[in-house]
Amino acid sequence: MFNQLIDKEYIITNGLGGFSSSSLTGANTRKYHSILNASLNPPVNRTVLLSRLLTTININDKDHVLESTMHEGQTIDNTKYYQSFSDLPLPTFTYNVEGCEIKKEIAMVYGQNTSAVVYTIKTKEPLKLSVELHLNARDHHDLSSEGDFNYTLEGSDTHLLFKNDLADLYIDGFGHYETINQWAEKEYYKIEERRGQEDIDQNYIPGKFVISIPENTTKRIAVIASTQSIEKDFESIITDELNRREGLYNGQDTTMKRLIIGCDHFIVDRQSTKSKTVIAGYPWFTDWGRDTMIALPGLTLSTERYEDAKDIIRTFIKYEKEGLIPNMFPDDNVEPMYNTIDGTLWLFIAVYEYVQKTGDIDFFKEIYPTLNRIVGKHIEGTTYQIHVDTDGLLSGGDPTTQLTWMDVKIDGVVVTPRHGKAVEINALWFNALNIMDKLTRQAQIDQSIDYKKYSLSCKESFNKRFWNEANNSLFDLIQDDQPVDRIRPNQIFAVSLPFSILNQDKEKAVIEMVEKELLTPFGLRSLSRDHADYKPVYDGDVYKRDYAYHQGTVWGWLIGPYLEAHYKTYKDKAYVLDKLQGLFDHLNDTGMGTISEVFSGDHPHHARGCFGQAWSVSETLRIYKMIQD
């Protein structure tokens, strides 16, 4: 049982970037795992405060600990008490100890750094329940050792306040509180070791809550932890979150509900911009412009969160600079980062999908001046050598830059150099021009740029220069005026995007090539297995992982454009549903109710990277909704 559960993880989030997460064994396997990982400056400054709760049931003077633990050189397997787990309607564990049933629900208060762990105990005979508090006080990327932090305790009985330099931690409990005041055994984080990271941490145990429960009794009790004074009781916390979730999925099938809640995890507040933003992935990413624009249709339009969509788009429009939107918002009063060529072009797709979904042409009129300026800047030339060349194709970057989504750079080396004219960049550019042409006509706006002229020039050169007659598909890149012949998934965007740049015969050929060389049950490989640079496994330390990241590793989000291209061409719903099944199954693996960032290129395609990735979940939901509409 332990080996089946140790790599499965739950997550619940609070709309601020904070979260609660651990393995289904109860053992923390990542430094990011905790009952309360609080975002002190939403959505960043994430801080581990309540690392874990250790629950002990004492029956007939015998202790039974519900959660497993992993220490340096020792694993304590307590999964014999585990019965089941469900992520809907809330993350809920069920245990059985000598005929007594214990349910443990976990909820967070939306918009607060507050976690509640609620126990429902059904006894057959008298028992005593105790819950140890394991505290920490560190940035969630770091680790602690004995003496690294200090808490002072205020309050008494079951209403406690632990004060620390990083944050105050309020804890409400049950029964009575007993002081322990010792450092826990060192914890070992299995997944961090696999990632080549430091893997030993240490928590502080101030004390525990204890309660006695008579035989044949049903009792509900809870531990609540928060960075602010606790005002809600645990029943209100549970009820409010259940009602909020019900309002999000509103009667959908179970798979759809899980995907909608999966999407909800990623839409959060950003304090610095006073707006909504998108967490790229849990547990370690924050928000990125490219990821946000790609994920936005699935996260907000497929879930009918139209005001969130507008809020996010407005924010990126506000921070446009020299024709580019930010790729990242830093939080130290410095300029955002603008190192992306495709993030800005994906903005046009997001705007177009929003208008198509809502009919809100007035919103397009509102942001038109910025969108028009972006097009103009790309035509005349802007930062990072981004410009329209004489052949009408969009070019950008140099050997030192990484501007596309294949963006790894390590020790000054660009692992997948894609400067020049990239295939998906020009498919996106062609679409941006056609979107501007269509929506300005719909909005009855006089065009200061002849969008159609530029789009026709792009289309003509695209078909001449990118079509690879030898293998009947598209080149990945035109670099130094020469085509780069690698079978990569980027060509699928020439088919999947709203405006077609290829004829139907070429579209079918691209789909056939991508299916043959790149399709897996979990998405598309980033490079054909036949290429000399192909890396079959994504694992190991940061160097091994970064050199495999876009060299064969499977990306879950790419299932979206592939299946959209296939459905546009063949209208085969059964095929689409069949190819989604691997990701549906994955909802019960790794991150429960969410979808991983990447998978190894070769079978069995082990899930790796973030256990929950915004564009992986959003693209799966978007395509599932597409075949139902």
C-alpha positions as CSV (number, residue, x, y, z in Angstrom):
1,M,0.0,0.0,0.0
2,F,2.8,2.5,0.9
3,N,4.5,2.2,-2.5
4,Q,1.1,2.8,-4.2
5,L,0.4,6.0,-2.3
6,I,3.8,7.6,-1.7
7,D,3.9,9.3,-5.2
8,K,0.3,10.4,-5.1
9,E,-0.3,13.9,-3.8
10,Y,-3.3,16.0,-2.8
11,I,-3.6,19.8,-3.1
12,I,-6.0,22.4,-2.0
13,T,-5.5,26.1,-2.7
14,N,-6.7,29.5,-1.4
15,G,-6.8,31.8,-4.4
16,L,-3.7,33.6,-3.2
17,G,-1.0,31.2,-4.3
18,G,-1.0,29.5,-0.9
19,F,-1.8,25.8,-0.6
20,S,-1.9,22.7,1.5
21,S,-0.4,19.5,0.1
22,S,1.2,16.2,1.0
23,S,1.5,12.6,-0.2
24,L,-1.5,10.3,0.4
25,T,0.6,8.3,2.9
26,G,0.7,11.5,5.1
27,A,4.5,11.6,4.7
28,N,5.8,14.9,3.3
29,T,7.9,13.9,0.2
30,R,8.7,17.5,-1.0
31,K,10.0,20.5,0.8
32,Y,6.9,22.3,-0.5
33,H,4.5,20.0,1.3
34,S,2.7,21.3,4.4
35,I,-0.8,21.8,5.9
36,L,-0.3,25.6,5.6
37,N,2.0,26.9,2.9
38,A,1.1,30.6,3.2
39,S,1.5,33.2,0.5
40,L,2.6,36.3,2.4
41,N,2.7,38.6,-0.6
42,P,0.2,37.0,-3.0
43,P,1.0,35.0,-5.0
44,V,4.6,34.9,-3.8
45,N,6.6,34.8,-0.6
46,R,5.2,31.3,0.0
47,T,6.2,30.2,3.5
48,V,5.9,26.8,5.2
49,L,4.3,27.4,8.7
50,L,2.4,24.3,9.7
51,S,4.4,21.5,8.1
52,R,2.3,18.6,9.2
53,L,-0.1,17.2,11.8
54,L,0.7,13.8,13.4
55,T,-2.5,12.0,14.4
56,T,-2.5,9.3,17.0
57,I,-5.5,7.1,18.1
58,N,-5.0,5.4,21.4
59,I,-7.3,2.4,22.1
60,N,-6.8,0.1,25.1
61,D,-3.5,1.9,25.8
62,K,-2.1,1.1,22.4
63,D,-1.1,4.0,20.1
64,H,-2.0,4.0,16.4
65,V,-0.4,6.8,14.2
66,L,-2.4,7.5,11.1
67,E,0.3,9.2,9.0
68,S,3.4,7.6,7.7
69,T,6.8,9.4,8.1
70,M,10.1,9.3,6.3
71,H,13.2,10.2,8.2
72,E,16.9,10.0,7.5
73,G,17.5,6.2,6.9
74,Q,14.0,5.2,8.2
75,T,10.5,4.9,6.8
76,I,7.6,4.4,9.2
77,D,4.7,2.9,7.2
78,N,1.3,3.4,8.8
79,T,-0.8,2.9,5.6
80,K,-2.4,-0.2,7.2
81,Y,-5.0,2.2,8.6
82,Y,-5.6,3.9,5.3
83,Q,-8.9,3.0,3.6
84,S,-9.5,5.6,0.8
85,F,-9.0,9.1,-0.5
86,S,-11.2,11.4,-2.5
87,D,-10.4,14.9,-3.9
88,L,-14.1,15.7,-4.3
89,P,-15.9,17.4,-2.8
90,L,-12.9,18.2,-0.7
91,P,-9.6,16.3,-0.1
92,T,-10.8,13.6,2.3
93,F,-8.9,10.6,3.9
94,T,-10.7,7.7,5.5
95,Y,-8.9,5.5,8.0
96,N,-10.0,2.5,10.1
97,V,-8.4,1.6,13.5
98,E,-9.7,-1.5,15.2
99,G,-13.2,-0.8,13.8
100,C,-13.2,2.9,14.6
101,E,-13.6,5.1,11.5
102,I,-11.7,8.4,11.2
103,K,-12.3,10.8,8.3
104,K,-9.9,13.7,7.8
105,E,-11.1,16.6,5.5
106,I,-8.9,19.4,4.5
107,A,-10.1,22.8,3.5
108,M,-8.7,26.3,3.0
109,V,-10.5,29.7,3.4
110,Y,-10.6,31.2,-0.1
111,G,-8.7,34.5,0.0
112,Q,-7.0,33.8,3.3
113,N,-3.9,31.9,4.5
114,T,-6.1,29.6,6.6
115,S,-6.2,25.8,6.6
116,A,-8.6,23.6,8.5
117,V,-8.1,19.9,9.1
118,V,-11.4,18.4,10.2
119,Y,-11.7,15.0,11.9
120,T,-14.9,13.0,12.0
121,I,-14.5,10.1,14.4
122,K,-17.0,7.2,14.8
123,T,-16.0,5.1,17.8
124,K,-16.9,1.5,18.7
125,E,-15.0,1.7,22.0
126,P,-13.5,4.5,24.0
127,L,-10.4,6.2,22.5
128,K,-8.1,9.1,23.0
129,L,-7.1,11.2,20.0
130,S,-4.0,13.4,19.9
131,V,-2.7,15.7,17.2
132,E,0.9,16.9,17.3
133,L,1.7,20.3,15.7
134,H,4.9,20.2,13.6
135,L,5.8,23.8,12.8
136,N,8.3,25.4,10.5
137,A,9.2,28.9,9.4
138,R,10.9,29.1,6.1
139,D,10.6,30.0,2.5
140,H,9.1,27.0,0.7
141,H,12.2,26.7,-1.5
142,D,14.5,26.4,1.6
143,L,15.0,23.8,4.4
144,S,15.4,24.1,8.2
145,S,17.6,22.6,10.8
146,E,17.3,22.6,14.6
147,G,17.5,26.2,16.0
148,D,17.0,27.9,12.6
149,F,13.8,29.6,13.9
150,N,12.1,30.4,17.1
151,Y,8.5,30.7,18.1
152,T,7.1,32.4,21.2
153,L,3.7,31.2,22.4
154,E,0.8,33.4,23.4
155,G,-2.7,32.3,24.3
156,S,-3.8,29.2,26.2
157,D,-6.1,26.2,26.1
158,T,-7.1,25.6,22.5
159,H,-6.6,29.1,21.1
160,L,-2.9,29.6,20.5
161,L,-0.7,32.3,18.8
162,F,2.8,31.3,17.8
163,K,4.8,34.4,17.0
164,N,7.8,34.3,14.6
165,D,9.8,36.8,12.6
166,L,8.3,35.6,9.3
167,A,4.6,35.5,10.3
168,D,2.2,35.1,13.2
169,L,0.6,31.7,13.2
170,Y,-2.8,31.4,14.9
171,I,-3.9,27.8,15.8
172,D,-7.3,26.7,17.2
173,G,-7.6,23.2,18.3
174,F,-9.8,20.9,20.5
175,G,-9.8,19.2,23.9
176,H,-6.8,20.4,25.8
177,Y,-3.3,21.4,24.8
178,E,-0.2,19.7,26.1
179,T,3.3,21.2,25.8
180,I,6.0,19.1,24.1
181,N,8.6,21.7,23.2
182,Q,11.1,19.6,21.2
183,W,12.6,19.4,17.7
184,A,11.2,16.5,15.5
185,E,13.4,13.9,13.9
186,K,14.9,15.0,10.6
187,E,12.5,14.5,7.7
188,Y,13.7,13.1,4.4
189,Y,12.1,14.4,1.2
190,K,12.2,11.6,-1.4
191,I,11.2,13.7,-4.4
192,E,13.8,16.4,-3.6
193,E,16.5,13.7,-3.6
194,R,15.3,12.5,-7.0
195,R,15.4,16.1,-8.3
196,G,19.0,16.6,-7.1
197,Q,18.0,19.0,-4.4
198,E,18.8,19.0,-0.7
199,D,16.4,16.7,1.0
200,I,16.7,16.9,4.8
201,D,14.4,19.2,6.9
202,Q,13.5,19.6,10.5
203,N,10.3,20.8,12.2
204,Y,9.6,22.0,15.7
205,I,6.9,20.4,17.9
206,P,5.5,22.9,20.4
207,G,2.8,20.6,21.7
208,K,-0.4,18.6,20.9
209,F,-4.1,18.7,21.2
210,V,-5.7,15.8,23.1
211,I,-9.3,14.7,23.5
212,S,-11.0,11.6,24.9
213,I,-14.1,10.2,23.1
214,P,-16.5,7.7,24.6
215,E,-17.6,4.5,22.9
216,N,-20.3,4.5,20.2
217,T,-19.9,8.2,19.6
218,T,-19.6,10.4,16.5
219,K,-17.5,13.4,17.1
220,R,-16.3,16.2,14.8
221,I,-13.2,18.2,15.8
222,A,-10.6,20.3,13.9
223,V,-7.3,22.0,13.9
224,I,-7.4,25.4,12.2
225,A,-4.1,27.3,11.3
226,S,-4.0,30.8,10.0
227,T,-1.8,33.9,9.6
228,Q,-4.6,36.0,10.9
229,S,-7.0,35.9,13.9
230,I,-9.4,33.0,13.3
231,E,-12.9,34.2,13.0
232,K,-14.7,31.2,11.3
233,D,-15.4,27.9,13.0
234,F,-14.4,24.8,11.1
235,E,-18.0,23.9,10.0
236,S,-18.3,27.3,8.4
237,I,-15.0,26.9,6.6
238,I,-16.1,23.5,5.2
239,T,-19.5,24.7,4.2
240,D,-18.3,27.9,2.6
241,E,-15.7,26.0,0.5
242,L,-18.2,23.4,-0.5
243,N,-20.7,26.0,-1.6
244,R,-18.0,27.9,-3.5
245,R,-17.0,24.8,-5.4
246,E,-20.6,23.8,-6.2
247,G,-21.0,27.2,-7.8
248,L,-18.0,26.6,-10.0
249,Y,-19.0,23.2,-11.5
250,N,-22.7,23.4,-11.1
251,G,-23.9,19.8,-12.0
252,Q,-21.2,18.7,-14.4
253,D,-20.0,15.1,-14.7
254,T,-17.3,13.9,-12.3
255,T,-14.4,14.3,-14.7
256,M,-15.5,17.8,-15.6
257,K,-15.9,18.7,-11.9
258,R,-12.4,17.6,-11.2
259,L,-11.0,19.5,-14.2
260,I,-12.9,22.7,-13.2
261,I,-11.6,22.5,-9.6
262,G,-8.2,21.7,-11.1
263,C,-8.4,24.9,-13.1
264,D,-9.6,26.9,-10.0
265,H,-6.3,26.2,-8.2
266,F,-4.4,28.3,-10.7
267,I,-6.5,31.5,-10.7
268,V,-5.1,33.7,-7.9
269,D,-4.8,37.3,-6.7
270,R,-1.6,39.3,-7.4
271,Q,-1.0,41.9,-4.7
272,S,1.4,44.0,-6.8
273,T,-1.0,44.5,-9.7
274,K,-4.3,44.4,-7.7
275,S,-5.6,41.9,-10.2
276,K,-6.1,38.2,-11.0
277,T,-3.2,36.2,-12.3
278,V,-2.4,32.6,-13.1
279,I,0.0,30.4,-11.2
280,A,1.9,28.4,-13.9
281,G,2.4,25.3,-11.7
282,Y,2.3,23.8,-8.2
283,P,4.3,23.5,-6.1
284,W,7.0,25.9,-7.1
285,F,6.1,28.1,-10.1
286,T,4.5,31.6,-9.8
287,D,2.9,33.4,-12.7
288,W,4.4,33.7,-16.2
289,G,3.0,35.6,-19.2
290,R,3.3,32.9,-21.8
291,D,1.7,30.2,-19.6
292,T,-1.1,32.6,-18.6
293,M,-2.1,33.4,-22.1
294,I,-2.0,29.8,-23.3
295,A,-3.9,28.6,-20.2
296,L,-6.4,31.5,-20.1
297,P,-9.1,30.1,-22.5
298,G,-9.4,26.8,-20.6
299,L,-9.0,28.3,-17.1
300,T,-11.5,31.1,-17.6
301,L,-13.6,30.8,-20.8
302,S,-14.3,27.0,-20.5
303,T,-15.3,27.7,-16.9
304,E,-17.4,30.8,-17.6
305,R,-15.1,33.0,-15.5
306,Y,-15.3,35.9,-18.0
307,E,-14.6,38.7,-15.5
308,D,-11.4,36.9,-14.5
309,A,-10.4,36.7,-18.1
310,K,-10.9,40.4,-18.7
311,D,-9.0,41.2,-15.5
312,I,-6.0,39.1,-16.4
313,I,-5.9,40.5,-20.0
314,R,-6.3,44.1,-18.8
315,T,-3.3,43.6,-16.4
316,F,-1.0,42.4,-19.1
317,I,-2.2,45.1,-21.5
318,K,-1.4,47.7,-18.9
319,Y,2.2,46.5,-18.6
320,E,2.8,46.3,-22.4
321,K,6.2,47.8,-23.2
322,E,7.7,48.2,-26.7
323,G,5.1,45.9,-28.1
324,L,5.7,43.1,-25.6
325,I,3.7,41.9,-22.6
326,P,5.6,40.8,-19.5
327,N,6.8,37.2,-19.3
328,M,7.1,37.6,-15.5
329,F,6.1,40.0,-12.8
330,P,8.9,40.3,-10.2
331,D,8.1,41.5,-6.7
332,D,11.0,43.7,-5.7
333,N,9.9,47.0,-7.2
334,V,11.9,46.3,-10.4
335,E,10.8,46.1,-14.0
336,P,8.9,43.1,-15.2
337,M,10.7,40.7,-17.5
338,Y,9.8,40.8,-21.2
339,N,11.9,37.9,-22.6
340,T,9.2,36.3,-24.7
341,I,8.2,36.5,-28.3
342,D,5.2,34.1,-28.2
343,G,3.6,35.3,-24.9
344,T,2.5,38.5,-26.6
345,L,1.2,36.7,-29.7
346,W,-0.8,34.3,-27.5
347,L,-2.5,37.4,-26.0
348,F,-4.2,37.9,-29.4
349,I,-5.5,34.3,-29.3
350,A,-6.8,34.8,-25.8
351,V,-8.6,38.1,-26.8
352,Y,-10.1,36.5,-29.9
353,E,-11.4,33.4,-27.9
354,Y,-12.9,35.8,-25.3
355,V,-14.7,37.8,-27.9
356,Q,-15.9,34.7,-29.7
357,K,-17.2,33.2,-26.5
358,T,-18.9,36.3,-25.0
359,G,-19.6,38.6,-28.0
360,D,-18.1,41.4,-26.0
361,I,-16.7,43.5,-28.8
362,D,-16.6,46.6,-26.5
363,F,-13.8,45.0,-24.6
364,F,-11.8,44.7,-27.9
365,K,-12.5,48.4,-28.5
366,E,-11.1,49.2,-25.1
367,I,-7.8,47.4,-25.6
368,Y,-7.5,48.0,-29.3
369,P,-5.0,50.9,-29.1
370,T,-2.5,48.7,-27.3
371,L,-3.1,45.7,-29.6
372,N,-2.6,47.9,-32.6
373,R,0.6,49.3,-31.1
374,I,1.9,45.8,-30.5
375,V,1.4,44.9,-34.2
376,G,3.1,48.1,-35.3
377,K,6.1,47.5,-33.0
378,H,6.5,43.9,-34.4
379,I,6.4,45.3,-37.9
380,E,8.9,48.0,-37.4
381,G,11.1,46.1,-35.0
382,T,11.4,46.0,-31.2
383,T,13.4,44.4,-28.3
384,Y,15.3,41.2,-28.8
385,Q,15.6,41.8,-32.6
386,I,11.9,40.9,-33.0
387,H,10.8,42.2,-36.4
388,V,9.0,41.4,-39.6
389,D,11.7,40.5,-42.2
390,T,11.5,41.4,-45.9
391,D,9.8,38.1,-46.7
392,G,6.9,38.9,-44.3
393,L,7.9,36.4,-41.7
394,L,8.4,37.3,-38.0
395,S,12.0,36.8,-36.7
396,G,13.5,37.3,-33.3
397,G,16.4,36.7,-31.0
398,D,20.0,35.7,-31.4
399,P,22.1,32.7,-30.2
400,T,22.2,34.1,-26.6
401,T,18.4,34.4,-26.2
402,Q,15.5,32.0,-25.5
403,L,12.3,33.7,-26.5
404,T,10.0,30.8,-27.4
405,W,8.4,28.3,-25.0
406,M,11.4,26.0,-25.5
407,D,13.3,28.4,-23.3
408,V,15.9,26.6,-21.2
409,K,19.2,28.4,-20.7
410,I,21.7,26.9,-18.2
411,D,25.2,28.3,-17.4
412,G,24.8,30.7,-20.3
413,V,24.0,27.9,-22.8
414,V,20.7,28.0,-24.7
415,V,19.8,24.3,-24.8
416,T,17.3,24.5,-27.7
417,P,18.4,27.6,-29.8
418,R,15.4,28.7,-31.7
419,H,16.3,32.3,-32.7
420,G,15.3,33.3,-36.2
421,K,11.9,32.4,-37.7
422,A,10.2,29.7,-35.6
423,V,7.3,27.8,-37.1
424,E,4.8,28.4,-34.3
425,I,5.8,32.1,-33.9
426,N,4.8,32.7,-37.5
427,A,1.6,30.7,-37.2
428,L,0.8,32.9,-34.2
429,W,1.8,36.1,-36.1
430,F,-0.4,35.2,-39.0
431,N,-3.3,34.6,-36.6
432,A,-2.7,37.9,-34.7
433,L,-2.9,39.8,-38.0
434,N,-6.1,38.0,-39.1
435,I,-7.6,38.5,-35.6
436,M,-6.9,42.2,-35.8
437,D,-8.4,42.4,-39.3
438,K,-11.6,40.5,-38.3
439,L,-12.2,42.3,-35.0
440,T,-11.5,45.8,-36.2
441,R,-14.0,45.3,-39.0
442,Q,-16.5,43.9,-36.5
443,A,-15.9,46.8,-34.2
444,Q,-16.0,49.3,-37.1
445,I,-12.6,50.6,-36.3
446,D,-10.6,52.3,-39.1
447,Q,-7.4,50.3,-39.7
448,S,-4.2,52.3,-39.4
449,I,-2.3,49.1,-40.4
450,D,-3.2,46.9,-43.4
451,Y,-3.4,43.7,-41.4
452,K,-4.6,41.7,-44.4
453,K,-1.7,42.7,-46.5
454,Y,0.8,41.6,-43.9
455,S,-1.0,38.4,-43.3
456,L,-1.0,37.4,-46.9
457,S,2.7,38.1,-47.2
458,C,3.3,36.0,-44.1
459,K,1.2,33.1,-45.5
460,E,2.9,33.1,-48.9
461,S,6.4,33.0,-47.4
462,F,5.4,30.5,-44.7
463,N,4.2,28.0,-47.3
464,K,7.3,28.5,-49.4
465,R,9.9,28.4,-46.7
466,F,8.5,26.1,-44.0
467,W,7.1,23.3,-46.0
468,N,9.4,20.3,-46.0
469,E,8.7,18.3,-49.2
470,A,11.1,15.5,-48.1
471,N,9.0,14.4,-45.1
472,N,5.7,16.1,-46.0
473,S,5.6,18.3,-42.9
474,L,6.9,21.6,-41.6
475,F,10.4,22.7,-40.7
476,D,10.7,23.7,-37.1
477,L,12.8,26.8,-37.8
478,I,14.4,29.0,-40.4
479,Q,17.7,30.0,-38.9
480,D,20.5,31.9,-40.6
481,D,18.3,31.7,-43.7
482,Q,18.4,27.9,-43.6
483,P,15.6,25.5,-42.6
484,V,16.1,23.4,-39.5
485,D,14.8,19.9,-40.0
486,R,13.7,18.6,-36.6
487,I,10.4,16.9,-36.0
488,R,9.0,18.9,-33.1
489,P,5.4,19.6,-32.0
490,N,5.6,23.3,-32.8
491,Q,4.3,22.7,-36.3
492,I,0.9,21.6,-35.0
493,F,0.0,25.2,-34.2
494,A,-0.1,25.9,-38.0
495,V,-3.2,23.6,-38.0
496,S,-4.8,24.2,-34.5
497,L,-5.0,28.0,-34.4
498,P,-8.2,29.7,-35.5
499,F,-7.0,31.0,-38.9
500,S,-5.5,28.4,-41.3
501,I,-2.2,29.2,-42.9
502,L,-2.0,25.8,-44.8
503,N,-4.3,24.1,-47.2
504,Q,-6.2,21.0,-46.0
505,D,-3.8,18.5,-47.6
506,K,-0.9,20.0,-45.8
507,E,-2.8,20.2,-42.5
508,K,-3.6,16.5,-42.7
509,A,0.1,15.7,-43.4
510,V,1.2,17.7,-40.4
511,I,-1.4,15.9,-38.2
512,E,-0.2,12.5,-39.5
513,M,3.5,13.3,-38.9
514,V,2.8,14.6,-35.3
515,E,0.7,11.6,-34.5
516,K,3.2,9.1,-35.9
517,E,6.3,10.7,-34.3
518,L,5.2,12.6,-31.2
519,L,1.9,11.5,-29.8
520,T,1.7,9.7,-26.4
521,P,-1.1,9.0,-24.0
522,F,-0.1,12.1,-22.0
523,G,0.6,14.7,-24.7
524,L,3.3,15.3,-27.4
525,R,7.0,14.6,-27.2
526,S,9.0,17.7,-27.7
527,L,11.3,16.0,-30.2
528,S,11.1,12.8,-32.3
529,R,12.7,9.7,-30.9
530,D,14.7,9.3,-34.1
531,H,16.7,12.5,-33.5
532,A,20.2,12.2,-32.1
533,D,19.4,14.7,-29.3
534,Y,16.4,12.8,-28.1
535,K,16.4,12.3,-24.3
536,P,14.1,9.3,-23.3
537,V,13.9,10.1,-19.6
538,Y,13.2,13.3,-17.7
539,D,14.8,12.9,-14.3
540,G,17.9,13.5,-12.2
541,D,19.6,16.8,-11.2
542,V,18.9,20.2,-12.7
543,Y,21.4,19.7,-15.5
544,K,20.0,16.4,-16.6
545,R,16.5,17.7,-16.4
546,D,17.1,20.9,-18.2
547,Y,18.9,19.1,-21.1
548,A,15.9,16.8,-21.5
549,Y,13.2,19.4,-21.0
550,H,12.6,20.1,-24.7
551,Q,14.5,17.2,-26.2
552,G,11.9,14.5,-26.1
553,T,10.1,15.1,-22.8
554,V,6.3,14.8,-23.2
555,W,4.3,18.0,-22.4
556,G,0.7,17.5,-21.3
557,W,-0.5,20.8,-22.5
558,L,0.3,20.0,-26.1
559,I,-2.6,17.5,-26.2
560,G,-4.8,20.5,-26.6
561,P,-3.5,21.9,-29.9
562,Y,-3.0,18.4,-31.3
563,L,-6.6,17.3,-30.6
564,E,-8.0,20.7,-31.7
565,A,-6.1,20.3,-35.0
566,H,-7.4,16.8,-35.4
567,Y,-11.0,17.7,-34.6
568,K,-11.0,20.8,-36.9
569,T,-9.9,18.5,-39.7
570,Y,-11.8,15.2,-39.1
571,K,-14.6,16.1,-36.7
572,D,-14.1,12.8,-34.9
573,K,-15.3,13.1,-31.3
574,A,-14.7,9.5,-30.5
575,Y,-11.0,9.9,-31.4
576,V,-10.6,13.0,-29.3
577,L,-12.3,11.4,-26.3
578,D,-10.1,8.3,-26.7
579,K,-6.9,10.4,-26.8
580,L,-8.0,12.3,-23.7
581,Q,-8.3,9.1,-21.7
582,G,-4.7,8.9,-20.6
583,L,-4.9,12.4,-19.0
584,F,-8.3,11.6,-17.4
585,D,-6.7,8.5,-15.8
586,H,-3.8,10.7,-14.7
587,L,-6.2,12.7,-12.5
588,N,-5.9,9.7,-10.2
589,D,-2.2,9.6,-10.2
590,T,0.6,11.9,-9.0
591,G,-1.4,15.1,-8.2
592,M,-4.9,13.9,-7.4
593,G,-7.4,15.9,-9.5
594,T,-4.7,17.8,-11.4
595,I,-2.3,17.1,-14.3
596,S,1.5,17.1,-14.3
597,E,3.7,19.4,-16.2
598,V,5.8,16.8,-18.1
599,F,6.3,13.1,-18.6
600,S,9.3,11.1,-19.7
601,G,9.5,10.6,-23.4
602,D,9.7,6.8,-23.3
603,H,7.2,4.3,-21.8
604,P,6.0,4.2,-19.0
605,H,6.1,8.0,-19.3
606,H,6.7,8.8,-15.6
607,A,5.1,12.0,-14.5
608,R,7.6,14.7,-13.6
609,G,8.0,18.4,-13.1
610,C,5.2,20.2,-11.3
611,F,2.5,17.8,-10.2
612,G,-0.1,20.4,-11.2
613,Q,0.4,22.6,-14.3
614,A,-2.0,25.3,-15.4
615,W,-1.8,24.7,-19.1
616,S,-1.9,20.9,-18.7
617,V,-5.2,21.0,-16.8
618,S,-6.7,23.9,-18.8
619,E,-6.0,22.4,-22.2
620,T,-7.5,19.1,-21.2
621,L,-10.6,20.8,-19.9
622,R,-10.9,23.1,-23.0
623,I,-10.8,20.1,-25.4
624,Y,-13.2,18.1,-23.3
625,K,-15.6,21.0,-23.4
626,M,-15.0,21.5,-27.1
627,I,-16.4,18.1,-28.1
628,Q,-19.4,18.6,-25.8
629,D,-20.5,22.1,-27.1
